[in-house]
């Protein structure tokens, strides 16, 4: 999103983290901008019963946990590395300075935030009113549009991750994906889902 050399010019540090290590804790003050150099990060909440709800996964070049920087509220979710990861960490004041002096990056940043809001609104609607199959197809189509192309798209998420993102049990996801395969909506090749 923001070129790495520009992040470094504004005093970002490169941080390293192991899988499952917490980067941001829910209900803590938002003071930093984060952008992934390598690896993957998930944003999630945990309910009173200890069940995790994953809001999103983020990958190389993507930022995460930035809305609280602009809204001056605490982090509404936690963030943790999915696997060993590296990310840039930039203080909030430096981010605002960078965006003020680089209007084209500011515009791209605004567009990325708008796309994320659209995704959240779409997924919320899907989770609340549609069948498991429809929820899964909506997620896969969103991922294909974001990361894929016109060709056959391989879903890089596990069945558990799909369940976490769509608010379902993994058993339900497994059954729904089998049904989607029977209906010709997806293909299963070597245990991987394609659309």
C-alpha positions in Angstrom: 0.0 0.0 0.0 2.6 2.5 1.1 6.1 2.1 -0.6 8.6 0.6 1.8 11.2 3.2 1.2 8.7 5.9 2.1 7.8 4.1 5.3 11.4 4.0 6.3 11.9 7.7 5.4 9.1 8.4 8.0 10.9 6.3 10.6 9.0 3.1 10.4 10.6 0.1 12.1 10.6 -3.4 10.7 9.3 -5.8 13.3 9.5 -9.7 13.3 6.9 -11.9 14.9 6.3 -15.7 15.3 3.1 -17.5 14.5 0.2 -16.9 16.9 2.1 -13.9 18.5 -0.3 -11.0 19.3 0.5 -7.8 17.6 -2.5 -5.7 18.6 -4.8 -6.3 21.6 -8.5 -5.5 21.5 -9.5 -2.5 23.6 -6.0 -1.0 23.7 -5.1 2.5 22.4 -4.3 2.7 18.7 -0.9 4.4 18.3 0.7 2.7 15.2 0.2 1.9 11.5 1.1 -1.6 10.5 2.0 -2.9 7.0 3.0 -6.5 6.2 6.3 -7.1 4.5 6.0 -10.9 4.6 3.7 -13.5 6.3 0.1 -13.1 7.2 -2.0 -11.6 10.0 -5.5 -12.2 11.2 -7.9 -9.7 13.0 -10.1 -11.5 15.4 -12.4 -11.3 18.5 -12.9 -13.9 21.2 -16.2 -14.3 22.9 -16.9 -15.1 26.6 -16.9 -18.9 25.8 -13.4 -18.6 24.2 -14.7 -19.0 20.6 -12.7 -17.0 18.1 -14.4 -15.0 15.3 -12.0 -14.0 12.6 -12.8 -10.7 10.9 -10.2 -10.8 8.2 -6.8 -12.0 7.0 -4.1 -9.7 5.7 -1.1 -10.5 3.5 2.1 -9.1 2.1 1.8 -5.4 1.2 -1.5 -4.9 3.1 -2.1 -2.8 6.2 -4.2 -3.7 9.2 -5.8 -2.1 12.3 -5.7 1.4 10.9 -9.4 2.6 11.3 -8.9 3.4 15.0 -6.0 5.7 14.1 -8.5 7.9 12.2 -11.5 7.5 14.5 -9.5 8.0 17.7 -11.0 4.9 19.3 -9.5 1.7 20.8 -8.8 -1.4 18.7 -12.1 -3.2 18.2 -10.3 -6.5 17.6 -7.0 -8.2 18.2 -4.4 -9.0 15.6 -2.0 -11.9 15.6 0.5 -13.4 13.1 -0.9 -16.5 11.3 2.7 -17.6 10.5 6.1 -16.1 11.0 5.8 -12.5 9.7 7.5 -9.2 9.2 5.7 -5.9 9.3 6.5 -2.2 9.3 5.3 -0.3 12.4 4.9 3.5 12.0 3.8 5.9 14.7 0.4 7.4 14.2 1.8 11.0 14.1 4.3 10.0 11.4 1.5 8.3 9.3 -0.5 11.5 9.3 2.6 13.5 8.3 3.3 11.0 5.5 -0.3 11.2 4.2 -0.4 15.0 4.4 2.7 15.3 2.3 1.8 12.5 -0.2 -1.8 13.2 -1.5 -1.7 10.3 -4.1 -0.9 7.8 -1.3 -3.6 9.4 0.9 -6.2 8.9 -1.9 -5.1 5.2 -2.4 -5.3 4.8 1.3 -8.8 6.1 1.4 -9.8 3.8 -1.5 -8.4 0.8 0.4 -10.3 1.7 3.5 -13.5 2.1 1.5 -13.1 -1.3 0.0 -12.6 -2.8 3.4 -15.8 -1.2 4.7 -17.6 -2.6 1.6 -16.3 -6.0 2.4 -17.4 -5.8 6.0 -20.9 -4.6 5.1 -21.2 -7.4 2.5 -20.0 -10.2 4.8 -22.2 -9.0 7.7 -25.3 -9.2 5.4 -24.3 -12.6 4.2 -23.6 -14.0 7.6 -26.9 -12.8 9.0 -29.4 -13.9 6.3 -28.0 -16.5 3.8 -27.3 -20.2 3.6 -23.9 -21.6 4.4 -23.2 -22.2 0.7 -24.1 -18.7 -0.2 -21.9 -17.3 2.6 -19.0 -19.3 1.3 -19.5 -18.4 -2.3 -19.6 -14.7 -1.3 -16.3 -15.0 0.5 -14.7 -16.9 -2.3 -15.9 -14.4 -4.9 -14.6 -11.5 -2.9 -11.2 -13.2 -2.5 -11.1 -14.0 -6.3 -11.9 -10.4 -7.1 -9.3 -9.1 -4.8 -6.4 -11.6 -5.3 -7.3 -13.6 -8.4 -8.3 -13.0 -12.0 -10.5 -14.4 -14.7 -8.8 -17.9 -14.5 -9.5 -20.7 -12.0 -8.8 -19.2 -8.6 -7.4 -21.3 -5.8 -8.7 -20.5 -2.3 -5.7 -20.3 0.0 -7.8 -20.6 3.2 -8.3 -23.8 5.2 -11.8 -25.0 5.9 -11.3 -23.8 9.5 -10.4 -20.3 8.3 -13.4 -20.2 6.0 -15.6 -21.2 9.0 -14.0 -18.4 11.1 -14.6 -15.8 8.4 -18.2 -16.7 7.8 -19.3 -17.4 11.4 -19.9 -21.1 10.9 -18.7 -24.4 12.3 -16.0 -26.2 10.3 -18.3 -29.2 9.9 -20.9 -27.0 8.2 -18.3 -25.5 5.9 -17.1 -29.0 4.9 -20.6 -30.1 4.1 -21.4 -26.9 2.2 -18.2 -27.1 0.1 -19.1 -30.6 -0.9 -22.6 -29.4 -1.9 -21.1 -26.5 -3.9 -18.9 -29.0 -5.7 -21.9 -31.2 -6.5 -23.7 -28.1 -7.8 -20.8 -27.2 -10.0 -20.0 -23.9 -8.2 -16.5 -24.9 -7.0 -13.9 -27.6 -7.9 -12.0 -29.6 -5.4 -8.5 -30.5 -6.6 -6.1 -32.3 -4.2 -8.2 -31.1 -1.2 -8.0 -27.5 -2.4 -11.0 -25.4 -3.3 -11.1 -23.6 -6.8 -13.6 -21.3 -8.4 
